[in-house]
Amino acid sequence: MRISFLILSVLSVVGTTCGQVKFDDYFTTKSMRLDYYHAGNAEDDYYFLDEVIEEPFWGGNKNYLVDDRNMGNHQFKVIDKASGKVIFSRGFSSLFFEWMTTPEAKVTSKAMPEGVVFPYPKKDVIVELYTRENRTGRMVKKFSYDIDVDSYFIRKTRPTLTTIDIHLTGEPDERVDIVVLSEGYTESEKDLFVKAAKEFADHIFSYAPYTENKNKINIRAVWKPGRESGVSIPGKRQWRDTALKAHYYTFDSERYQMIEDYQTLLDAASNVPYDMIYVLTNSEKYGGGGIYNFYGISAANIPGAATRKTYSHEFGHLFAGLADEYVGGTEMSDIYFANVEPWEPNITTLKDLSSKSWWQLLAGAPVPTPVKETNWELNPQNPNSADYNPESPWQLGVYEGGGYLEKGVYRPWPNCMMNWFHRIDVYCPVCVKTIQETINLFTE
């Protein structure tokens, strides 16, 4: 399904600082990875060094180095030690940040393995890690580490796993590079995984704006079999010995299927050039997740259209930082506060609606905008009307309910793939615009 790109031409462009650093002045075409343990509780978080690793590929755009979009619940900066200049930065989110908002985090402390990846520096650098304060929206520096790029303690890796080309259209530094990892497959189920990886590509490309940008995306698969088939389901006391240790009931939410050891994903992904990691699990049980600039995951064998829609929904989180627009469905709390404007581009608390790319296009829509009942099974017709029509159910507006909260958080469309996607099969204009802009960052 497609949403007219007429909408994209009239929506304002979000500025991004790119290209102010010349890649060849500071970096080589390998990757450096800083592994650490992310630890803490509901009150605070801490970073503890694990190791520094050299990886053989860098898949990123050489023009997209320093990112000033202020997205994500974390940020890391790579600073040239000699000059003090920021030469690389990224916003990202993490599973640990989500855990900090759960009831468990109020009564205990915990740690999860994480890591950040950036092009390999030619000279010594400092890496800084930041966490966003939920209640203020402010990024706070939590960790700093000096790296001697010639140190013999930097562990070097090389490709060891089988890789499969799924959809290749160009050089990694000019494409969005997606790596698809296998989970819950045994040695005898390789063909089943390859089939799922090809279906993943087909499903992603079935949605605008990925359809129009198919020639700007590379997809590769990495085969890492485990001892047992399937995925662990703790709520049913079913445990499987798998390669990446994915499981349902993350944070005691039955459908939330995730992996706590992010470093195992980075190890597998390092066998190819990549920008985004997506895990396909050998399961028919509905469930998955997606975390901005971290990883996405979902079951590959859900009956009906749910597999296709789940891929698209979770990839929206991972790739473009899109927020969930539905209400309820999670045990997480203390995520959004009325005095803080969310960093996600598709929701608002009205604290700073003017910072959103869609506020000036409301065309007379009241704030908040009432939802008009319609047959939600039908996809919207003519969604890009110039003026607000109170009789039409499909209008760009400010609709209350989103970010899991019934009150205080607002979304731009009545329904969308980032909302209850079982009732609709398109992204809203704001999500389409955000995805397109993100594709441009990685390819221009």
C-alpha positions as CSV (number, residue, x, y, z in Angstrom):
1,M,0.0,0.0,0.0
2,R,1.2,3.5,-0.8
3,I,0.7,7.0,0.7
4,S,1.2,9.7,-1.9
5,F,4.6,11.4,-1.8
6,L,2.8,14.6,-2.3
7,I,2.7,14.7,1.5
8,L,6.4,14.4,1.6
9,S,6.9,17.4,-0.6
10,V,4.9,19.7,1.7
11,L,6.1,18.4,5.1
12,S,9.0,20.3,6.4
13,V,12.5,18.7,6.4
14,V,14.2,18.1,9.7
15,G,17.7,19.4,9.7
16,T,20.6,17.1,10.4
17,T,24.3,18.0,10.6
18,C,26.0,15.7,8.2
19,G,29.2,16.0,6.3
20,Q,31.1,18.4,8.6
21,V,33.7,15.7,9.2
22,K,35.6,14.2,6.2
23,F,35.6,10.4,6.6
24,D,39.1,9.9,5.1
25,D,40.6,12.4,7.5
26,Y,39.7,10.5,10.6
27,F,38.7,6.9,9.7
28,T,39.5,3.7,7.9
29,T,36.9,1.3,6.4
30,K,37.0,-1.1,9.3
31,S,34.9,-0.8,12.5
32,M,35.8,-0.3,16.1
33,R,33.4,-1.6,18.8
34,L,33.4,-0.6,22.4
35,D,31.7,-3.3,24.6
36,Y,30.5,-2.5,28.0
37,Y,28.0,-3.6,30.7
38,H,25.0,-1.3,31.2
39,A,23.9,-1.6,34.8
40,G,21.7,0.1,37.4
41,N,18.2,0.3,38.6
42,A,15.1,2.6,38.4
43,E,17.0,5.5,39.9
44,D,20.2,5.5,37.9
45,D,22.3,3.7,35.3
46,Y,26.1,3.1,34.9
47,Y,28.4,1.9,32.2
48,F,31.3,-0.5,32.9
49,L,34.0,-1.3,30.3
50,D,34.3,-4.8,28.8
51,E,36.7,-4.6,25.9
52,V,37.5,-2.8,22.6
53,I,37.2,-4.8,19.3
54,E,38.4,-4.3,15.7
55,E,35.9,-5.6,13.2
56,P,36.6,-6.0,9.4
57,F,33.8,-4.0,7.8
58,W,32.2,-0.6,8.1
59,G,28.8,-0.4,6.4
60,G,27.8,3.2,7.1
61,N,27.5,6.3,4.9
62,K,30.8,8.2,4.9
63,N,28.8,11.5,4.8
64,Y,26.6,10.7,7.8
65,L,29.0,10.9,10.7
66,V,27.9,13.5,13.2
67,D,24.2,13.4,14.1
68,D,22.5,16.3,15.8
69,R,18.9,15.1,15.7
70,N,18.7,14.5,19.5
71,M,17.0,11.2,19.0
72,G,17.2,8.1,21.2
73,N,17.3,7.5,25.0
74,H,21.1,7.4,24.7
75,Q,23.9,8.9,22.7
76,F,27.5,8.2,22.1
77,K,30.2,10.5,20.8
78,V,33.6,9.7,19.4
79,I,36.0,12.6,20.0
80,D,39.4,13.1,18.3
81,K,41.7,13.2,21.3
82,A,44.2,15.6,19.8
83,S,41.8,18.3,18.7
84,G,38.8,17.6,21.0
85,K,36.5,17.6,17.9
86,V,33.5,15.3,17.8
87,I,34.1,13.1,14.7
88,F,31.2,10.7,15.1
89,S,28.0,10.5,17.1
90,R,24.8,8.5,17.1
91,G,21.6,8.5,19.2
92,F,20.2,5.1,20.2
93,S,18.0,3.4,22.7
94,S,18.4,0.2,24.6
95,L,16.6,-2.7,26.2
96,F,18.2,-1.8,29.5
97,F,16.6,1.7,29.4
98,E,13.2,0.1,29.1
99,W,14.0,-2.3,31.9
100,M,14.7,0.7,34.2
101,T,11.0,1.7,33.9
102,T,9.7,-1.7,35.0
103,P,8.5,-2.7,38.6
104,E,11.5,-5.0,38.9
105,A,14.0,-2.1,38.5
106,K,12.5,-0.5,41.6
107,V,13.5,-3.4,43.9
108,T,16.8,-4.6,42.4
109,S,19.8,-3.8,40.2
110,K,20.8,-5.5,37.0
111,A,23.3,-5.4,34.2
112,M,23.1,-6.2,30.4
113,P,25.9,-6.5,27.9
114,E,25.9,-3.8,25.2
115,G,28.2,-2.1,22.8
116,V,28.6,0.7,20.3
117,V,30.1,0.5,16.8
118,F,31.8,3.2,14.8
119,P,34.3,3.5,11.9
120,Y,37.8,2.6,13.0
121,P,39.7,5.8,13.9
122,K,43.1,6.6,12.5
123,K,44.2,8.4,15.6
124,D,43.5,8.0,19.4
125,V,39.9,8.9,20.4
126,I,37.7,9.4,23.5
127,V,34.3,7.7,23.5
128,E,31.6,9.2,25.7
129,L,28.2,7.6,26.6
130,Y,25.1,9.5,27.6
131,T,21.7,8.6,29.0
132,R,18.6,10.8,28.6
133,E,16.8,11.7,31.9
134,N,13.1,10.8,31.4
135,R,11.8,13.5,33.7
136,T,13.8,16.4,32.1
137,G,14.7,15.1,28.6
138,R,18.3,16.1,29.2
139,M,21.2,14.0,28.0
140,V,23.7,13.3,30.9
141,K,27.2,12.0,30.3
142,K,27.7,8.7,32.2
143,F,31.0,7.3,30.9
144,S,34.2,8.3,29.1
145,Y,37.0,6.1,27.8
146,D,40.3,6.9,26.1
147,I,41.2,4.5,23.3
148,D,44.7,4.0,21.9
149,V,44.0,2.8,18.4
150,D,47.3,0.9,18.2
151,S,46.9,-0.9,21.5
152,Y,47.6,-4.7,21.3
153,F,44.7,-5.2,23.8
154,I,42.2,-4.4,21.0
155,R,40.8,-7.8,20.0
156,K,40.6,-8.4,16.2
157,T,37.8,-10.5,14.7
158,R,37.3,-12.0,11.3
159,P,34.2,-13.5,9.6
160,T,33.5,-17.0,10.8
161,L,29.8,-17.5,9.9
162,T,28.0,-18.4,6.7
163,T,26.5,-15.3,5.0
164,I,23.8,-15.2,2.3
165,D,23.1,-12.3,0.0
166,I,19.3,-11.6,0.0
167,H,19.0,-8.3,-1.8
168,L,22.1,-6.3,-3.0
169,T,21.9,-3.1,-5.0
170,G,25.1,-1.2,-4.4
171,E,28.1,-0.4,-2.2
172,P,27.5,-0.5,1.6
173,D,28.5,3.2,2.1
174,E,25.7,4.2,-0.3
175,R,23.0,2.0,0.9
176,V,20.9,1.2,4.0
177,D,22.5,-2.2,5.0
178,I,20.3,-4.6,6.9
179,V,21.7,-7.8,8.4
180,V,19.2,-10.5,9.2
181,L,20.3,-13.0,11.9
182,S,18.9,-16.5,12.5
183,E,17.6,-17.6,15.9
184,G,15.9,-20.8,16.9
185,Y,17.0,-22.7,13.9
186,T,19.1,-26.0,13.9
187,E,21.7,-27.1,11.4
188,S,19.0,-28.9,9.4
189,E,16.8,-25.8,9.1
190,K,19.0,-23.5,7.1
191,D,16.7,-23.6,4.1
192,L,13.8,-22.6,6.3
193,F,15.8,-19.6,7.5
194,V,16.9,-18.5,4.0
195,K,13.2,-18.6,3.0
196,A,12.2,-16.5,5.9
197,A,15.0,-14.0,5.2
198,K,13.8,-13.6,1.6
199,E,10.2,-13.2,2.8
200,F,11.4,-10.5,5.3
201,A,12.8,-8.5,2.4
202,D,9.6,-8.9,0.3
203,H,7.4,-7.8,3.2
204,I,9.5,-4.7,4.1
205,F,9.4,-3.7,0.4
206,S,5.6,-4.0,0.3
207,Y,5.2,-0.8,2.3
208,A,5.8,2.8,1.3
209,P,8.3,4.4,1.4
210,Y,10.5,1.3,1.3
211,T,8.8,0.2,-2.0
212,E,10.1,3.4,-3.7
213,N,13.5,3.0,-2.2
214,K,14.1,-0.7,-2.9
215,N,17.2,0.2,-4.9
216,K,18.8,2.0,-1.9
217,I,18.7,-1.0,0.4
218,N,21.0,-4.0,0.8
219,I,19.9,-7.1,2.8
220,R,22.3,-9.8,3.9
221,A,21.6,-12.8,6.2
222,V,24.0,-14.4,8.7
223,W,23.4,-18.1,9.5
224,K,24.1,-19.1,13.2
225,P,22.3,-22.3,14.1
226,G,21.6,-23.5,17.6
227,R,21.2,-26.8,19.3
228,E,17.4,-26.7,19.6
229,S,14.6,-25.5,17.3
230,G,12.2,-22.8,18.5
231,V,12.3,-20.0,21.0
232,S,12.1,-20.1,24.8
233,I,8.7,-19.3,26.4
234,P,9.3,-18.8,30.1
235,G,5.6,-18.3,30.9
236,K,5.0,-21.9,29.7
237,R,8.3,-23.1,31.3
238,Q,9.6,-24.0,27.8
239,W,13.3,-23.3,27.4
240,R,15.3,-23.9,24.2
241,D,19.1,-24.0,23.7
242,T,19.4,-21.5,20.9
243,A,22.3,-19.5,19.4
244,L,21.1,-16.0,20.6
245,K,19.0,-16.9,23.6
246,A,15.8,-15.0,22.5
247,H,12.8,-15.4,24.7
248,Y,9.2,-14.3,25.1
249,Y,7.9,-12.7,28.3
250,T,10.5,-10.0,28.4
251,F,9.6,-7.8,31.4
252,D,6.8,-10.3,32.0
253,S,5.0,-9.3,28.8
254,E,4.0,-12.4,27.0
255,R,4.4,-11.1,23.4
256,Y,7.6,-9.1,24.1
257,Q,10.2,-11.4,22.5
258,M,13.7,-10.0,23.0
259,I,17.4,-10.8,23.6
260,E,19.3,-9.4,26.6
261,D,22.9,-10.1,25.4
262,Y,23.3,-7.5,22.6
263,Q,26.9,-8.4,22.3
264,T,26.0,-11.8,20.8
265,L,24.1,-10.0,18.1
266,L,27.0,-7.7,17.4
267,D,29.3,-10.7,17.1
268,A,27.1,-12.3,14.5
269,A,26.4,-9.1,12.6
270,S,30.1,-8.3,12.3
271,N,30.4,-11.0,9.5
272,V,29.0,-8.5,7.0
273,P,28.8,-4.7,6.5
274,Y,25.6,-3.4,8.3
275,D,23.6,-0.5,9.6
276,M,20.7,-2.2,11.1
277,I,20.3,-5.7,12.8
278,Y,17.1,-7.7,12.6
279,V,16.6,-11.1,14.1
280,L,14.2,-13.7,12.6
281,T,13.1,-16.3,15.1
282,N,11.8,-19.8,14.2
283,S,8.5,-19.4,15.9
284,E,4.8,-19.2,15.1
285,K,4.0,-17.4,18.3
286,Y,3.1,-13.7,17.8
287,G,5.7,-11.4,19.3
288,G,8.8,-9.3,18.9
289,G,10.2,-5.9,19.4
290,G,12.2,-3.1,17.9
291,I,14.6,-0.6,19.6
292,Y,16.0,2.5,17.9
293,N,19.5,2.0,16.4
294,F,19.8,-1.2,18.5
295,Y,18.0,-4.2,17.0
296,G,14.7,-5.5,15.8
297,I,13.3,-9.0,16.3
298,S,10.1,-11.0,15.5
299,A,8.7,-14.4,14.9
300,A,9.1,-15.5,11.3
301,N,6.2,-18.0,11.1
302,I,3.2,-16.1,12.5
303,P,0.0,-17.3,10.6
304,G,-1.7,-14.9,8.2
305,A,-0.6,-11.3,7.6
306,A,0.7,-10.8,11.1
307,T,4.3,-11.8,10.1
308,R,4.5,-9.1,7.4
309,K,2.9,-6.4,9.6
310,T,5.1,-7.2,12.6
311,Y,8.2,-6.9,10.5
312,S,7.2,-3.5,9.3
313,H,6.1,-2.2,12.7
314,E,9.2,-3.4,14.6
315,F,11.5,-2.1,11.8
316,G,9.8,1.3,12.1
317,H,11.1,1.4,15.7
318,L,14.6,0.2,14.9
319,F,15.2,2.3,11.8
320,A,13.4,5.5,12.2
321,G,12.9,5.8,15.9
322,L,9.1,5.7,15.6
323,A,7.1,5.4,18.8
324,D,4.3,3.0,19.5
325,E,1.0,5.0,19.0
326,Y,-1.2,2.5,20.8
327,V,-2.5,2.6,24.4
328,G,-1.6,-0.1,27.0
329,G,0.0,-3.4,26.2
330,T,3.2,-3.0,28.3
331,E,4.4,-3.2,31.9
332,M,6.7,-0.3,31.4
333,S,5.9,3.0,33.0
334,D,7.6,6.4,33.7
335,I,8.5,6.8,30.0
336,Y,6.6,9.9,29.0
337,F,6.0,13.0,31.2
338,A,3.8,16.0,30.5
339,N,6.6,18.5,31.0
340,V,8.9,16.8,28.4
341,E,8.4,16.7,24.7
342,P,9.2,13.1,23.4
343,W,12.2,12.8,21.1
344,E,10.2,10.4,18.9
345,P,8.9,12.2,15.7
346,N,5.4,10.7,15.7
347,I,4.1,11.5,19.2
348,T,3.8,14.7,21.3
349,T,2.9,15.7,24.8
350,L,2.0,19.2,23.5
351,K,4.9,20.6,25.5
352,D,6.6,21.6,22.3
353,L,4.3,20.7,19.4
354,S,6.0,23.2,17.2
355,S,9.1,21.0,17.2
356,K,7.3,18.3,15.3
357,S,7.4,18.4,11.5
358,W,3.6,18.1,11.3
359,W,2.3,20.8,13.5
360,Q,2.2,23.6,10.9
361,L,0.2,21.3,8.5
362,L,-2.8,20.7,10.8
363,A,-4.8,23.0,8.4
364,G,-7.4,24.0,11.0
365,A,-7.6,20.8,12.9
366,P,-8.5,21.3,16.6
367,V,-6.1,20.4,19.3
368,P,-6.8,17.7,20.5
369,T,-8.5,16.4,17.3
370,P,-11.6,14.1,17.8
371,V,-11.5,10.7,16.2
372,K,-14.2,9.9,13.7
373,E,-15.4,6.3,13.7
374,T,-15.0,4.5,10.4
375,N,-14.5,1.0,9.1
376,W,-10.9,0.6,10.3
377,E,-10.4,-2.5,8.2
378,L,-10.4,-0.3,5.1
379,N,-7.3,1.7,4.4
380,P,-7.7,5.4,4.1
381,Q,-8.6,7.1,0.9
382,N,-7.3,10.6,-0.1
383,P,-5.3,11.0,3.1
384,N,-3.6,14.2,1.9
385,S,-6.5,16.6,1.9
386,A,-5.3,20.2,2.1
387,D,-7.8,21.4,4.7
388,Y,-9.2,19.9,7.8
389,N,-12.5,18.1,7.2
390,P,-14.4,17.3,10.4
391,E,-16.4,14.7,8.5
392,S,-13.4,12.7,7.4
393,P,-11.9,10.1,9.6
394,W,-8.4,10.4,8.0
395,Q,-7.0,13.8,8.8
396,L,-3.6,14.9,10.0
397,G,-4.3,16.1,13.5
398,V,-3.4,15.7,17.2
399,Y,-5.2,12.6,18.5
400,E,-5.0,11.8,22.2
401,G,-3.7,8.4,23.1
402,G,-0.2,7.0,22.3
403,G,3.1,5.9,23.8
404,Y,1.0,3.3,25.8
405,L,-0.9,6.2,27.6
406,E,-4.5,7.0,27.2
407,K,-4.1,10.6,28.3
408,G,-1.4,13.2,27.8
409,V,0.4,11.7,24.7
410,Y,-0.9,12.5,21.2
411,R,-0.4,10.9,17.8
412,P,-0.7,12.5,14.3
413,W,-3.3,10.1,12.7
414,P,-6.3,8.1,14.0
415,N,-4.5,4.8,13.1
416,C,-1.2,3.7,11.6
417,M,1.1,0.8,11.3
418,M,2.7,2.1,14.5
419,N,-0.7,1.9,16.3
420,W,-2.9,-1.2,16.3
421,F,-1.6,-2.4,12.9
422,H,-4.0,-5.4,12.7
423,R,-6.6,-2.9,11.7
424,I,-4.7,-1.1,9.0
425,D,-2.0,-1.7,6.4
426,V,-0.3,1.7,5.9
427,Y,2.0,4.1,7.7
428,C,0.6,7.6,8.4
429,P,2.1,10.6,6.5
430,V,4.4,11.5,9.4
431,C,5.9,8.0,9.7
432,V,6.3,7.9,5.9
433,K,8.2,11.2,5.9
434,T,10.4,10.1,8.9
435,I,11.3,6.8,7.2
436,Q,12.2,8.6,3.9
437,E,14.4,11.1,5.7
438,T,16.2,8.3,7.5
439,I,16.8,6.4,4.2
440,N,18.3,9.7,2.8
441,L,20.7,10.0,5.7
442,F,22.2,6.6,4.9
443,T,22.3,6.9,1.1
444,E,23.1,10.5,0.1
